[in-house]
Amino acid sequence: MGSSHSMPEEIQELADKTGFTLEQIEHLHRRFRQISGDQPTIRKESFDRIPDLEFNPIRSKIVRAFFDKRNLRQAPNGLADEINFEDFLTIMSYFRPIEMNMDEEQLDHFRKEKLKFLFHMYDSDNDGKITLLEYRKVVEELLSRNPHLEKESARSIADGAMMEAASICVGQMEPDQVYEGITFEDFLKSCQERGNSFQECGTGSGLGRFPVRCLLPARSVLF
C-alpha cells in the first residue's frame, strides 16, 4: 500500500472512499495478499486460492463481478484484466452492512448501489437489461446442484419471475407486446413494490429469486 511513512495517509484515503475502518482495511489487505500470492494485483485465476468458493454454483459470476468495470466505477462496460488493492476494496464495499448512523438519503444511495451490483451480475452482456435468457442462466446455475430439480423446472421459475416483473413494471400488456427485459429502474421498482430491503429483495419471490445470501459466503470467505 505504499511506503511505510505514507501508509497511514493512504489508508485514511481508502477509508474515506470505501467506508471501511482502518482496522478492516488492514485486515482486508492481508486477505488481498493471500489471494494475490503477495503480488500487487489479483487476476481471475487468483480466486482459485479460495477453496470454499469452488463449490458456489455462481462462482464464475462472483469472480467476474470483481473485474466488472461497472462495479469498479471505471467504465460503463468491459472487464478489467486485473485489480489492485483499491479496486478490491471498492468491490468489497458493496458487502458492507448498513450503518446505524446513516440518514435516509445515505441509506437510499447505499441500498441502490448494492442492488446495482446485483443487477450487474444478472446483466452479463452490459446492455442495461436483464433478458429472459440471462435470467434463465442465473436460475439454472443457482439450482444446478439440486438433484431434485430438472432444467425445465429452473426455466419455469425464471419464466414466472420474468412475467411477474413485466406485470409490475409494465402492467397489462397487449397480446403482441414483447417485454424485452428488466432495466435497472424496473429492478428497483420490483423491489420497492414489495417494500423490501436489499437482503429481502434478494431472497424473496419473483425477481428476488436470485438469493443475495449466495454472495454472502464470498464475503465471509474473503474477509
Phi, psi and chi 1 to 4 in degrees:
 res  aa     phi    psi   chi1   chi2   chi3   chi4
   1 MET       -   21.2  -71.8 -168.7  -66.8      -
   2 GLY   109.6 -178.4      -      -      -      -
   3 SER   -69.9  159.9   59.7      -      -      -
   4 SER   -62.8  -37.6   58.4      -      -      -
   5 HIS   -71.7  -23.0   72.3  -85.6      -      -
   6 SER   -98.5   -5.9   64.0      -      -      -
   7 MET   -59.0  -46.3 -171.4  175.8  -67.2      -
   8 PRO   -57.5  -40.4  -25.3   35.4      -      -
   9 GLU   -66.6  -42.3 -177.1  178.5  -14.1      -
  10 GLU   -62.5  -43.5  -74.0 -173.1   28.3      -
  11 ILE   -63.7  -40.7  -66.8  178.2      -      -
  12 GLN   -63.1  -38.8 -173.6   58.0   57.6      -
  13 GLU   -63.9  -40.9  -71.3  177.4   -0.4      -
  14 LEU   -67.1  -37.4  -69.1  173.5      -      -
  15 ALA   -63.0  -41.9      -      -      -      -
  16 ASP   -65.2  -36.1  -66.8  -19.8      -      -
  17 LYS   -75.7  -38.0  -73.1 -179.3 -180.0  179.2
  18 THR  -106.5  -19.9   63.0      -      -      -
  19 GLY    87.4   -0.9      -      -      -      -
  20 PHE   -76.7  152.6  -74.9  119.2      -      -
  21 THR   -77.9  165.6   65.3      -      -      -
  22 LEU   -60.7  -39.7  -56.7 -175.0      -      -
  23 GLU   -64.9  -40.8  -68.7   77.4   14.0      -
  24 GLN   -64.9  -38.8  -73.7  172.9  -32.1      -
  25 ILE   -65.6  -41.7  -70.4  173.9      -      -
  26 GLU   -63.4  -41.1  -71.0  173.9   -8.2      -
  27 HIS   -65.0  -43.5  179.7   78.5      -      -
  28 LEU   -67.8  -29.8  -76.7  169.0      -      -
  29 HIS   -66.8  -38.2 -172.1 -115.1      -      -
  30 ARG   -64.9  -39.7  -70.3 -166.3  -65.6  -89.0
  31 ARG   -67.3  -39.3 -166.4   67.2  178.2  113.4
  32 PHE   -59.4  -43.8  176.0   86.6      -      -
  33 ARG   -65.2  -35.9  -70.0  177.8   60.3 -172.9
  34 GLN   -64.7  -45.0  -70.3  174.5  -15.7      -
  35 ILE   -68.3  -40.1  -62.8  171.4      -      -
  36 SER   -81.1  -10.8   68.7      -      -      -
  37 GLY    70.0   38.8      -      -      -      -
  38 ASP    65.2   23.2  -80.7  -29.2      -      -
  39 GLN   -95.9  160.1  -62.8  -59.6  -50.7      -
  40 PRO   -74.7  -12.9   25.1  -34.0      -      -
  41 THR  -137.1  161.6   59.2      -      -      -
  42 ILE  -113.1  136.2  -74.8  175.8      -      -
  43 ARG  -113.6  169.7  -58.0 -178.8   69.2   86.5
  44 LYS   -55.5  -40.8  -68.5 -176.8 -179.5   67.8
  45 GLU   -67.3  -16.7   55.6  -92.6   25.3      -
  46 SER   -62.5  -28.1  -56.7      -      -      -
  47 PHE   -71.1   -9.0  -75.5   85.8      -      -
  48 ASP   -65.1  -15.4  -65.5  -21.3      -      -
  49 ARG   -80.1    1.2  -64.8 -172.4  173.7   94.4
  50 ILE  -110.5   91.6  -52.7  176.6      -      -
  51 PRO   -58.3  -38.9  -22.5   33.3      -      -
  52 ASP   -64.0  -25.8  -68.8  -13.8      -      -
  53 LEU   -74.8  -19.6 -163.1   55.5      -      -
  54 GLU   -59.7  -32.7  178.0 -177.1   -8.3      -
  55 PHE   -97.1    4.0  -58.4  102.7      -      -
  56 ASN   -75.4  126.1 -167.2  -54.5      -      -
  57 PRO   -63.0  -21.1   21.6  -33.6      -      -
  58 ILE  -112.6   33.5   56.3  167.7      -      -
  59 ARG   -52.4  -46.3  176.5 -170.1 -177.1  -79.7
  60 SER   -62.1  -35.9   61.8      -      -      -
  61 LYS   -73.1  -37.0  -69.6 -167.5  179.1  -63.6
  62 ILE   -63.8  -47.3  -67.3  172.9      -      -
  63 VAL   -63.6  -44.1  172.6      -      -      -
  64 ARG   -59.6  -36.0 -173.9 -179.7 -175.0  -82.9
  65 ALA   -61.1  -29.1      -      -      -      -
  66 PHE   -70.1  -19.9  -84.8   79.7      -      -
  67 PHE  -111.8    0.1  -60.1   86.6      -      -
  68 ASP   -71.6  119.2 -169.1  -36.6      -      -
  69 LYS   -65.3  -20.9  -70.1 -175.7  177.5 -179.7
  70 ARG   -66.8  -43.8  -65.0  172.2  -63.4  178.6
  71 ASN   -70.7  -30.6  -61.8  -27.3      -      -
  72 LEU   -79.6   -5.6  -67.1  168.3      -      -
  73 ARG    60.0   39.2  -60.6  162.9 -171.2  160.7
  74 GLN  -107.6  -34.6  -65.2  176.8   -9.0      -
  75 ALA  -162.4  160.0      -      -      -      -
  76 PRO   -74.0   -9.2   25.1  -33.6      -      -
  77 ASN  -159.8  171.8   54.4   62.3      -      -
  78 GLY    98.6  165.3      -      -      -      -
  79 LEU  -122.3  140.2  -65.1  173.2      -      -
  80 ALA   -80.8  147.5      -      -      -      -
  81 ASP   -75.7  -31.1  -67.0  -33.1      -      -
  82 GLU  -154.1  161.6   55.1 -172.1   18.2      -
  83 ILE  -130.3  146.5   57.6  172.8      -      -
  84 ASN   -95.4 -173.3   59.3   25.2      -      -
  85 PHE   -65.8  -38.7  179.9   58.9      -      -
  86 GLU   -63.7  -40.2 -176.2  174.0  -18.3      -
  87 ASP   -61.1  -43.3  -63.0  -29.7      -      -
  88 PHE   -58.2  -44.4  179.8   74.7      -      -
  89 LEU   -65.0  -38.6  -80.3 -175.0      -      -
  90 THR   -58.7  -45.4  -63.4      -      -      -
  91 ILE   -67.1  -44.0  -61.9  -59.9      -      -
  92 MET   -64.8  -24.7  -66.5  -54.1  -63.0      -
  93 SER   -65.9  -22.0   68.8      -      -      -
  94 TYR   -66.6  -20.6  -70.7  102.2      -      -
  95 PHE   -95.6    0.8  -61.7   95.7      -      -
  96 ARG   -63.6  141.4  -73.4  174.0   47.9 -124.4
  97 PRO   -73.1  160.1   26.8  -34.6      -      -
  98 ILE   -65.5  137.2  -68.5  172.4      -      -
  99 GLU   -94.1  142.4  -62.6  175.3    7.2      -
 100 MET   -66.8  -25.4  -61.6  -58.5  -65.7      -
 101 ASN   -89.8    8.5   60.9  -10.8      -      -
 102 MET   -73.3  137.7  -72.1 -179.0  174.9      -
 103 ASP   -83.7  177.8   59.3   32.6      -      -
 104 GLU   -62.0  -39.4  -75.7  -59.9  -43.2      -
 105 GLU   -65.8  -43.7 -175.5  177.1  -13.9      -
 106 GLN   -65.0  -40.6  -69.8  172.9  -38.2      -
 107 LEU   -64.4  -42.4 -170.6   59.3      -      -
 108 ASP   -63.2  -43.9 -178.0   62.8      -      -
 109 HIS   -63.8  -42.6  174.8   75.6      -      -
 110 PHE   -61.2  -46.2 -169.2   72.2      -      -
 111 ARG   -67.7  -38.8  -74.7  174.8  171.0  164.6
 112 LYS   -65.0  -38.1  -77.6 -178.0  178.6  178.1
 113 GLU   -63.8  -40.8  -74.0  -62.2  -62.6      -
 114 LYS   -65.1  -43.8  -74.3  178.0  175.5  -76.4
 115 LEU   -66.7  -33.0  -75.0  170.1      -      -
 116 LYS   -65.8  -39.3 -167.3  173.0  -69.1 -175.3
 117 PHE   -60.2  -45.6 -179.1   90.8      -      -
 118 LEU   -64.1  -42.1  179.7   60.2      -      -
 119 PHE   -59.1  -42.0  179.5   84.6      -      -
 120 HIS   -63.2  -29.7  -69.3  164.5      -      -
 121 MET   -69.5  -32.2  -67.5 -171.9   71.9      -
 122 TYR   -72.7  -49.6  -77.5  108.1      -      -
 123 ASP   -79.2   77.6  178.2   25.1      -      -
 124 SER   -73.7  -21.7   57.2      -      -      -
 125 ASP   -99.2    8.0   63.3   -0.5      -      -
 126 ASN    60.7   28.7  -59.7  -13.4      -      -
 127 ASP   -96.8    5.4   69.1  -13.1      -      -
 128 GLY    83.3    8.0      -      -      -      -
 129 LYS  -138.7  146.0  -65.7 -169.7  -64.8  -72.3
 130 ILE   -97.8  109.3  -58.8  168.0      -      -
 131 THR   -84.5  167.6   64.6      -      -      -
 132 LEU   -60.2  -40.8  178.1   57.4      -      -
 133 LEU   -63.7  -41.2  -70.6  178.4      -      -
 134 GLU   -64.0  -42.6  -73.7  173.6  -33.8      -
 135 TYR   -67.9  -40.7 -165.3   70.3      -      -
 136 ARG   -57.7  -43.4  -81.4  177.3  176.8  172.2
 137 LYS   -62.1  -42.3 -174.2  174.6 -179.2 -179.2
 138 VAL   -63.0  -47.6  172.5      -      -      -
 139 VAL   -62.9  -41.5  173.6      -      -      -
 140 GLU   -62.2  -40.1  -73.3  171.2    5.0      -
 141 GLU   -65.3  -42.5  -72.1  175.4   -7.8      -
 142 LEU   -63.4  -35.8  -77.5  170.7      -      -
 143 LEU   -98.2    5.9  -58.7  178.5      -      -
 144 SER   -63.4  -26.3   62.3      -      -      -
 145 ARG   -94.2    4.9  -63.9 -176.9 -175.2  -84.4
 146 ASN   -93.5  109.3 -172.1  -30.1      -      -
 147 PRO   -70.8  -11.8   27.7  -34.8      -      -
 148 HIS   -94.3   -5.1  -54.7  -66.5      -      -
 149 LEU  -114.6  126.8  -81.9  175.0      -      -
 150 GLU   -86.6  166.5  -62.6  179.4   -5.4      -
 151 LYS   -59.5  -36.8 -168.3  170.7 -176.9  178.4
 152 GLU   -65.6  -32.8  -75.1  -56.0  -45.3      -
 153 SER   -66.7  -40.9  -61.6      -      -      -
 154 ALA   -62.4  -40.1      -      -      -      -
 155 ARG   -63.5  -40.7  -77.8 -165.1  167.2 -163.8
 156 SER   -63.1  -39.3  -63.4      -      -      -
 157 ILE   -62.6  -46.5  -68.2  171.8      -      -
 158 ALA   -65.0  -43.4      -      -      -      -
 159 ASP   -63.8  -41.0  -67.6   -2.0      -      -
 160 GLY   -64.6  -40.8      -      -      -      -
 161 ALA   -65.2  -39.3      -      -      -      -
 162 MET   -67.3  -38.0 -172.1   64.2   74.4      -
 163 MET   -64.8  -39.4  -71.3  178.8   63.3      -
 164 GLU   -64.2  -42.5 -178.2 -179.5  -13.8      -
 165 ALA   -61.1  -42.0      -      -      -      -
 166 ALA   -63.6  -40.5      -      -      -      -
 167 SER   -67.3  -34.9   66.2      -      -      -
 168 ILE   -73.9  -43.1  -69.3  173.2      -      -
 169 CYS   -90.3  -27.6  -58.6      -      -      -
 170 VAL  -111.6  -31.6  179.7      -      -      -
 171 GLY    87.7 -152.5      -      -      -      -
 172 GLN   -66.0  121.5 -173.9   65.9   37.6      -
 173 MET  -100.5  149.8  -62.7  177.5   64.5      -
 174 GLU   -71.5  154.8  -61.9  -62.9  -33.1      -
 175 PRO   -54.9  -35.3  -26.0   34.7      -      -
 176 ASP   -97.5    6.5   58.8  -13.6      -      -
 177 GLN   -80.7  137.1 -172.5  176.0   -5.8      -
 178 VAL  -112.4  129.5  176.6      -      -      -
 179 TYR   -89.0  109.8 -174.6   56.0      -      -
 180 GLU   -75.4  -23.8  -64.6 -177.4   -5.2      -
 181 GLY   155.8  169.2      -      -      -      -
 182 ILE   -89.5  117.7  -56.1  164.9      -      -
 183 THR   -81.7  170.4   64.8      -      -      -
 184 PHE   -63.6  -35.4 -178.0   62.4      -      -
 185 GLU   -63.5  -40.1  -72.1   71.4   25.4      -
 186 ASP   -62.5  -41.1  -68.9  -15.5      -      -
 187 PHE   -60.8  -45.9 -166.5   69.7      -      -
 188 LEU   -63.9  -43.9  -78.5  177.2      -      -
 189 LYS   -61.8  -40.4 -174.7  176.4 -179.9  179.9
 190 SER   -62.1  -40.5 -179.5      -      -      -
 191 CYS   -71.2  -43.4  -68.9      -      -      -
 192 GLN   -67.8  -28.4  -69.2  165.9   -7.0      -
 193 GLU   -59.0  -33.7 -177.4   78.6   13.8      -
 194 ARG   -92.0   -7.4  -59.1 -179.1 -177.2   86.4
 195 GLY    68.0   30.8      -      -      -      -
 196 ASN   -92.8  154.1  -70.8  -21.8      -      -
 197 SER   -81.1  176.6   67.9      -      -      -
 198 PHE   -57.2  -48.6  169.5   64.1      -      -
 199 GLN   -65.0  -42.1  -77.2   83.1   -0.5      -
 200 GLU   -68.5  -38.3  -70.9  167.1  -20.0      -
 201 CYS   -62.9  -31.4 -176.3      -      -      -
 202 GLY   -81.0  -15.7      -      -      -      -
 203 THR  -122.5    2.9   55.3      -      -      -
 204 GLY   -88.8 -147.3      -      -      -      -
 205 SER   -97.4 -178.5   61.3      -      -      -
 206 GLY    60.1 -130.6      -      -      -      -
 207 LEU   -56.3  -31.5  -91.1  176.8      -      -
 208 GLY   -74.3    9.7      -      -      -      -
 209 ARG   -68.8   -8.5  -73.6 -165.7  178.8   97.8
 210 PHE   -84.7  104.5 -176.6  100.3      -      -
 211 PRO   -77.6  122.4   27.4  -30.6      -      -
 212 VAL   -63.1  -26.0  173.9      -      -      -
 213 ARG   -63.3  -18.8   61.3  176.2  173.6  -91.7
 214 CYS   -70.3  -22.2  -76.6      -      -      -
 215 LEU   -83.6  -31.6  -64.1 -179.5      -      -
 216 LEU   -63.1  -35.0  -62.9 -176.9      -      -
 217 PRO   -58.3  -32.7  -28.2   36.3      -      -
 218 ALA   -62.7  -37.7      -      -      -      -
 219 ARG   -65.9  -47.7 -179.8 -179.9   69.2  171.1
 220 SER   -64.5  -35.9   63.0      -      -      -
 221 VAL   -67.8  -43.7  166.8      -      -      -
 222 LEU   -73.4  -33.8  -68.9  168.3      -      -
 223 PHE   -74.6      -  -90.7   87.3      -      -
